[in-house]
């Protein structure tokens, strides 16, 4: 007797998500609850926008564009990833699109030869454990901020997602539509650049990357 073959599509499993009930409520017609998602994520997205766009107005525009797109496409969200990851993918796209609409010099590459060699590490560097507004002192805070802002965009966004927003390598890769290997390389070079800028503050930084 021939075995029956299931030719139907394999359904992807839903990922547990603390925002799932709220999203389903909004999608079921309780649109007034959407503001809860805005309230929960707007501050973090604003800080993300400031670090990426380098301009308050651009950061505010990015937030508006992001939540407009989230509201427009929320019914298409399939719970196959965390809502937070999906949200940041939209935000990153909005920010990068805004940057592309402005004429600017081609991004420079960060070559490993510019830095002392170091082992690629998975753990975030010591400075990443300190919120940017609560680093050891104002001088360090200014130096750290300047170093991050001076990074080429494609390195800066990886550093921010991994070491500040605390996404995993896999999540950052999903958000930016890059391979995990690519994320690791860009993160390694970005950390080396920031480490060089902070030389003297964290001489014993155990990550060296």
DADA-V208458 format. One record per pair of residues at least 4 apart in sequence whose C-alpha atoms are under 7 Angstrom apart, sorted by sequence separation. I is the first residue (numbers start at 0). J is the second residue. If there is no record, write none. Layout:
i j
I J
I J
//
This chain:
i j
18 22
19 23
20 24
21 25
22 26
23 27
24 28
25 29
33 37
34 38
35 39
36 40
37 41
40 44
41 45
42 46
43 47
44 48
45 49
46 50
47 51
48 52
49 53
54 58
55 59
56 60
57 61
58 62
59 63
60 64
61 65
62 66
63 67
64 68
65 69
66 70
67 71
68 72
69 73
80 84
81 85
82 86
83 87
84 88
85 89
86 90
87 91
88 92
89 93
90 94
91 95
92 96
93 97
94 98
95 99
96 100
97 101
123 127
129 133
130 134
135 139
136 140
137 141
138 142
139 143
140 144
141 145
142 146
143 147
144 148
145 149
146 150
150 154
151 155
152 156
153 157
154 158
155 159
156 160
157 161
158 162
159 163
160 164
161 165
166 170
167 171
168 172
169 173
170 174
171 175
172 176
173 177
177 181
178 182
179 183
180 184
181 185
182 186
183 187
184 188
185 189
186 190
187 191
188 192
189 193
190 194
191 195
192 196
193 197
194 198
197 201
198 202
24 29
25 30
49 54
52 57
129 134
134 139
150 155
159 164
160 165
161 166
166 171
172 177
177 182
49 55
52 58
134 140
160 166
161 167
172 178
25 32
161 168
172 179
25 33
147 155
49 58
131 140
48 58
161 171
169 179
172 182
160 171
168 179
45 58
48 61
45 59
168 182
45 62
191 208
44 62
190 208
187 208
65 89
65 90
157 182
65 93
157 185
158 186
61 90
64 93
157 186
154 185
158 189
61 93
154 186
61 94
155 189
127 162
154 189
127 163
123 162
52 94
107 151
106 151
147 193
146 193
26 74
146 196
143 197
14 78
18 82
13 78
14 79
16 81
13 79
14 80
16 82
12 79
14 81
11 79
119 187
111 188
114 191
109 188
125 204
124 204
124 206
122 206
124 208
84 170
88 174
120 206
87 174
88 175
120 208
85 174
118 207
119 208
84 174
117 207
118 208
117 208
50 148
51 156
//
